[in-house]
Amino acid sequence: MSDEMTNSRPVWWTGSYFNEGAGRGFLSDKVREECGVFGVVGHPDAASLCYYGLHALQHRGQESAGICIAGPGVFTFHRGMGLVKEVFNSDNMALLAGSNAIAHVRYSTSGESQLVNAQPLVFNYRGGNLAIATNGNLVNAGSLRRKLERQGSIFQTTSDTEVLAHLIARSPSDDVKTAVKEALTQLVGGYAFLIQTREKLIAALDPNGLRPLVLGKCGDAWLIASETCAFDAVGGSYVRDVQPGELIVFDFLTGEMRSERFAEVKRRALCAMEYIYFARPDSDLDEINVHAARKRMGRRLAEESFVDADVVTGVPDSSISAAIGFAEQTGIPYELGLIKNRYVGRTFIQPSQELREQGVKMKLSAVRRVVEGKRVVMIDDSIVRGTTSLRIVNLLREAGATEVHVRISSPPYMNPCFYGIDTPDRKGLIAASHDVEMIRRKINADSLYFLSKEGLIDSIGRLPGEYNGGLCTGCFDHDYPTDVEDRLEKGEEHIVGSV
């Protein structure tokens, strides 16, 4: 297989330089999602729809972006490092002419942050051109890659997504749908794939439904995306969620869309962190609005851990919905006590060492007139390492808050994720080795409370482990939906991260 394309249309692979360090350093206490995918079938300006769809999904990945156009006689792509607006311009968009496309935004942990790993990954094999975009992580990528290398495969990237391409290429079947189905049965993990040839676009969701994937329409064109907010950005409408173990095949030649299974549903387990932190508040996951779910988390948090205070504030942005819910339930006024500077996270000007040490002050500001002399309830969605929580509590105290009570709208984050979320191992997770009182002292809070797991599940409105409506809560309770622990005991390599 080769990443060099030889076809009748030129292949474009360019992009802008990305200062990786600037993008990660300031609020590093947050776990990171790994990517968003977007697909279009049957629209005359597919690339423009992808461009706006990727903008809506930019929160899922800021390191690279790409679009691949395909159809009979057409296979053209452009990808680069940086934000969507940095990677694409009028000149390269003009080269992406076609009615079918897949697109991707990436945040890397598995595979370095470099152009060769930017997606969609594009290959040339005996069946023709192949492009793949992924959100998720293959738990058994390491063992599959070693097996394929022993069989002669030469990998072009350090991305675990390339494993799927090699499995497809090695299938004895010349039918791409059959080859994809055979390849998917060998994978373990959480994934949402968009796979494109000149004739077809194939979408697939892992048998546990760990990662989100939704189907939509824009006029007569089909859309597929990681979140429904991407449909809103292009004037599309939601049709339904892709089901665990489902394979959807769009045929460019006939215009048909067919759905079938490549695997039976094992244990329904959509990642709970999608509702808590990752997804945009205007998105719906399994027809549950994310903002509404977060408000219910805040209300339940207030019921479980009321504290007498003067103002409630949320750490922007993902905690604001829960903070509003907490305030409504308690009757304590909600105020913008913390303001986010949106122009610090990605800067091409390296700050001084002194400013680097004050990273949170560059990213967040406390509003003195709001918090001075007040007892403040600070709502956040999670505590991972605890370092940023300490800095934010101290920001509020420096601004004159007399008390700072921290309320977290999720249970203690105690275990690493193996399905597409960037988390440290247990040694880097403060809740894995500290009880609540110890964490309270570490972050300098007057009180600290985490939402109970039961409160989280009730707030979302889903029940873990059920065929319809289960959640993955492994990061809170060590109850992983796949055989992660068996593989760890065998010493098998795991890639914590994605794509």
Steps between C-alpha positions, in 0.01 A plus 500: 500500500615852431396841622595644162210531261523436128177590327355729241437780746775672702533424869540798730669457834608829644433703808614749758754463777359424844678595820410186693622610840288812503186303446524268797674666786261730678207292620675164494292369789216424257463172318491540123267357240660364191340617183185562311382354170263639238375348175288611204343290227325650199543876544647710214711703742608226739829670592327816623263295714801320646674831569209634703434163660861481618472850645210376712712203613816701563469444877572130439844562352720799424826350376416417140215491252432338164242442228498227235272522193410180315283377219527327161821641350561725801721455805651820636593603851653779702616486860728699722603589853302754696142618536249462219528869409880465478502187288241603240481809280325601179780364283517147638123480548457572128695182426263286708220472247259210539178380657632239750746561781631401840670744736684497831632713786763343722645515847781246532627285780561180307729596219701819499357840415640522150372528146544133412238412766248763392172352378329385291782251446521425129639184338532328166454120492391235256137603539578861412493811715407479867451776761426450869395746772459386859385608841608257770769258596582138424589325823673217313677723246843409634462124463331532159774729374777262613320209334458692174864610502612139543288419194677766296288814543693827489326774697513857373377665822506451877120516513297201612245583228742367241454151646149492351634595157745210504232256611275615216783468248580146615144375465462228235178669384503757221176648634586791726192457718586137568863590566397772746265268687770233528750758625265647759443162662869495596490834683449560872432848633280802454481643149291682243643449150429674171656301215492633144584368153414642159173305506390485863498663841475254790424603858551263792456524878660263749279225652480683835417840351774661708547795265215717366392491134182646350326489163336803339369653179553828316242514226553177308858461624595268786712626789685311770683658792633460852240744637169650392636855539682443169165450325373831633809674361419395143121529509454125536268299718546205733361164387626254763800375693715231341455183702779295662636239262324665204652539154344759267598488132438792264538409132604797286400330175147393593427759769390223737553495875499159667535407866618166634684359798864400515464399867230450757463755779711376789444744782365844414749744648512855362776694674355690798762773456331602176208628708719636779767681302578421137187557292377849420201603712284550191555139388264210564641155579251215473235775483608639839602867488843550653422840656184365662687198636769724648239723663347190659847404628525841662156468658580155635834628628314769694262241646791282609731773631326828581723767647401847618670753272457834324574420135537199271745508210609241245843436350452587132382354276379147567407562864269797443190288437551306825563826687170641373322185617664522842400865533140436394465215748645691796374849421855633532569754221705381204773743397783510248771483762755356257569627148685299236755663272442322170820624334761338724468126442652518152760770458802516272674737741679308771422656840774569749583243766330720757178503297523126433502448875181707517327308223158494665512877555555539127211268422252601772426818689295538818253789497591684820181705522296177487691288753663750736369455853277209389466135587540334159385161376728405210356232271733294281438186296794292621831494685775301328837593651378773730760758398262726307231478767749633754592791273137592432409487868797726571392737220165542673664553838741758355197681358357529850274195541460430872411132447533271198287187498577265210230279353581251223224385264646151460631226731873488586704427185704201617590286196656553156294479183587249226242610244607833358548745787839638593552422868806428710545163668370451853814653650408830336138501619464669836180314596675164454719561804319772700165500674266800474634671813858463378407645162319788671816591685711463185284745305461745792118485499276563803291198400493248216236263369482273196169402340411139580503244221129441559441874473693513174306212345166640611589844369595373157196275488683187394559168674841332474518156346157499338461417131356846437639780711816370668795712603870431532599616850834318511696816583293529820438141607750281308207327326630490143270356231779305325769259619754774573606349830558155353728657243683705759567187705655339192731799467362592160577847373223757525481837338314743720375750248391504147554513132 
